[in-house]
């Protein structure tokens, strides 16, 4: 509901005379997906028990059809946590799966296609693995639904919705203005993240 109020204010349509609630909801959901895709901020951990001899896993099997990228995979081998290297599929076959029948504790993974991951070597047992994944936020449907990602990543979403609305109206110049504001607010949110790279201030 708060998103709808904000985007109607941006579009100077507080009464909803020109854009329906259903259309703006679609645009807002598109804005959340675009933010999640560009920022990678919406991440979840999923636990998956591997199947012995099976090297390929799709995102749905991991636990969520909204996964669009895998940041990292850890395999538990006794008390040891093995952090898998992320490599290309060619390197995976060459270095980690040289024989088709070779099975051991996986040491690397490669993306294949839009929603599959291949482990190398293929697991020799039902190891427990933990997947660090980027996901899309669930779509907003009811007025009481909330964006699962907190401020400041909420600031850019209404601007993307306004951008979509203006594109639909074929007001390209205004659409571009809102898209630039979307990018600006997303960049501000990204730069506000701490712990990534400390700033070195010059000494006097």
C-alpha positions as CSV (number, residue, x, y, z in Angstrom):
1,X,0.0,0.0,0.0
2,X,2.8,2.5,0.9
3,X,4.5,1.7,-2.5
4,X,1.2,2.5,-4.3
5,X,0.8,5.8,-2.5
6,X,4.4,6.8,-3.3
7,X,4.3,5.8,-7.0
8,X,0.9,7.6,-7.4
9,X,2.5,10.7,-5.9
10,X,5.4,10.5,-8.4
11,X,2.9,10.2,-11.3
12,X,0.7,13.0,-10.0
13,X,-2.2,10.7,-9.9
14,X,-3.2,10.4,-6.2
15,X,-6.7,9.4,-7.0
16,X,-5.8,6.6,-9.4
17,X,-7.6,8.2,-12.4
18,X,-5.0,7.2,-15.0
19,X,-3.2,4.1,-13.7
20,X,-5.1,1.2,-12.1
21,X,-3.9,-0.5,-8.9
22,X,-3.4,-3.8,-10.8
23,X,-1.1,-2.1,-13.4
24,X,0.9,-0.3,-10.8
25,X,1.3,-3.5,-8.7
26,X,2.8,-5.2,-11.8
27,X,5.2,-2.3,-12.2
28,X,6.2,-2.4,-8.6
29,X,6.8,-6.1,-8.7
30,X,9.0,-5.5,-11.8
31,X,10.9,-2.9,-9.8
32,X,11.6,-5.3,-6.9
33,X,12.8,-7.9,-9.3
34,X,15.1,-5.4,-11.1
35,X,16.5,-4.2,-7.8
36,X,17.1,-7.8,-6.7
37,X,18.8,-8.7,-10.0
38,X,21.1,-5.7,-10.1
39,X,22.0,-5.5,-6.4
40,X,22.1,-9.2,-5.5
41,X,21.0,-8.0,-2.0
42,X,18.2,-10.5,-1.5
43,X,20.1,-13.7,-0.5
44,X,19.1,-16.8,1.4
45,X,20.9,-19.9,2.6
46,X,19.5,-23.3,1.6
47,X,20.5,-26.7,3.0
48,X,20.5,-29.6,0.4
49,X,21.4,-33.2,1.0
50,X,23.3,-34.3,-2.1
51,X,22.6,-37.5,-3.9
52,X,25.5,-39.9,-4.3
53,X,26.6,-40.0,-7.9
54,X,24.5,-37.0,-9.0
55,X,26.5,-34.0,-10.0
56,X,23.8,-31.7,-11.6
57,X,21.2,-29.9,-9.5
58,X,18.6,-27.3,-10.6
59,X,17.5,-24.3,-8.6
60,X,14.1,-25.8,-7.8
61,X,15.7,-28.8,-6.2
62,X,17.8,-26.5,-4.0
63,X,14.6,-25.2,-2.5
64,X,13.3,-22.1,-4.2
65,X,12.1,-21.5,-7.8
66,X,13.0,-17.8,-7.3
67,X,16.7,-18.4,-7.2
68,X,18.5,-16.7,-10.0
69,X,22.2,-17.1,-9.0
70,X,24.4,-19.1,-6.7
71,X,27.0,-17.1,-4.8
72,X,28.7,-20.0,-3.0
73,X,28.3,-23.6,-2.0
74,X,29.7,-25.3,1.1
75,X,29.8,-29.1,1.6
76,X,30.1,-30.6,5.0
77,X,32.5,-33.5,5.2
78,X,32.6,-34.7,8.8
79,X,33.6,-31.7,10.9
80,X,35.1,-30.0,7.9
81,X,33.3,-27.4,5.8
82,X,34.5,-27.5,2.2
83,X,34.0,-24.2,0.4
84,X,33.6,-25.0,-3.3
85,X,35.5,-23.1,-6.0
86,X,33.4,-21.5,-8.7
87,X,34.8,-22.3,-12.1
88,X,33.7,-22.6,-15.7
89,X,32.1,-25.8,-16.9
90,X,35.2,-26.5,-19.1
91,X,37.5,-26.2,-16.1
92,X,35.2,-28.3,-14.0
93,X,35.4,-31.2,-16.4
94,X,39.1,-30.8,-17.0
95,X,40.3,-30.4,-13.4
96,X,37.6,-31.8,-11.1
97,X,35.8,-34.5,-13.1
98,X,38.4,-36.0,-15.4
99,X,36.7,-39.5,-15.3
100,X,33.0,-39.9,-15.7
101,X,32.9,-42.5,-12.9
102,X,35.0,-40.5,-10.4
103,X,33.2,-39.7,-7.1
104,X,34.5,-37.9,-4.1
105,X,33.8,-34.8,-1.9
106,X,32.8,-32.0,-4.4
107,X,35.5,-29.3,-4.6
108,X,34.1,-27.0,-7.3
109,X,30.9,-26.0,-9.0
110,X,29.9,-24.5,-12.4
111,X,26.8,-22.8,-13.6
112,X,25.2,-24.4,-16.6
113,X,22.3,-22.7,-18.4
114,X,19.9,-20.5,-16.6
115,X,19.0,-22.6,-13.6
116,X,21.4,-25.5,-13.1
117,X,24.6,-26.1,-11.2
118,X,27.1,-28.9,-11.8
119,X,29.4,-30.2,-9.0
120,X,32.8,-31.7,-9.5
121,X,33.6,-34.3,-8.6
122,X,30.2,-35.9,-8.3
123,X,29.5,-36.6,-4.6
124,X,30.4,-40.0,-3.3
125,X,27.9,-39.9,-0.5
126,X,24.8,-38.0,0.7
127,X,26.8,-35.0,1.9
128,X,25.0,-32.1,3.4
129,X,25.5,-28.9,1.5
130,X,24.7,-25.2,2.1
131,X,23.9,-23.0,-0.8
132,X,24.2,-19.2,-0.7
133,X,21.8,-17.9,-3.3
134,X,20.4,-14.7,-4.7
135,X,16.6,-14.8,-5.0
136,X,13.8,-12.6,-6.4
137,X,11.4,-11.2,-3.8
138,X,7.9,-12.7,-3.7
139,X,5.4,-10.7,-5.7
140,X,3.2,-8.2,-3.8
141,X,-0.5,-9.1,-4.2
142,X,-2.5,-7.9,-1.2
143,X,-2.4,-4.4,0.2
144,X,-0.9,-5.7,3.4
145,X,2.0,-7.5,1.6
146,X,5.5,-6.1,2.4
147,X,8.7,-6.0,0.6
148,X,11.1,-8.4,2.3
149,X,14.1,-6.2,1.6
150,X,14.4,-3.3,4.1
151,X,15.3,0.4,3.6
152,X,17.3,1.8,1.9
153,X,16.7,-0.8,-0.9
154,X,13.0,0.2,-0.9
155,X,13.6,3.7,-2.1
156,X,14.3,2.8,-5.7
157,X,11.3,0.6,-6.4
158,X,8.6,3.3,-6.9
159,X,10.8,5.0,-9.4
160,X,11.1,1.9,-11.5
161,X,7.3,1.5,-11.3
162,X,6.9,5.1,-12.5
163,X,9.4,4.5,-15.3
164,X,7.3,1.5,-16.4
165,X,4.1,3.6,-16.3
166,X,5.6,6.3,-18.4
167,X,6.9,3.9,-20.9
168,X,3.4,2.5,-21.2
169,X,2.2,6.0,-21.8
170,X,5.0,6.5,-24.4
171,X,6.4,9.4,-22.5
172,X,10.0,8.4,-23.1
173,X,11.6,11.5,-21.7
174,X,9.8,11.3,-18.4
175,X,10.4,7.6,-18.3
176,X,14.1,8.1,-18.6
177,X,14.0,10.6,-15.8
178,X,12.4,8.1,-13.5
179,X,14.8,5.4,-14.6
180,X,17.8,7.6,-13.8
181,X,16.3,8.2,-10.3
182,X,15.9,4.5,-9.9
183,X,19.5,4.0,-10.7
184,X,20.5,6.8,-8.4
185,X,18.7,5.4,-5.4
186,X,19.9,1.9,-6.0
187,X,23.5,3.2,-6.2
188,X,23.0,5.1,-2.9
189,X,21.8,1.9,-1.2
190,X,24.7,0.0,-2.6
191,X,27.3,2.5,-1.4
192,X,25.7,2.5,2.1
193,X,26.7,-1.2,2.6
194,X,29.4,-1.5,5.3
195,X,32.1,-4.0,5.6
196,X,32.9,-4.4,1.9
197,X,35.9,-2.0,1.5
198,X,37.0,0.4,4.3
199,X,37.6,3.9,3.2
200,X,41.1,5.2,3.7
201,X,40.9,8.8,4.7
202,X,44.1,10.9,4.1
203,X,46.0,12.1,7.1
204,X,46.9,15.7,7.5
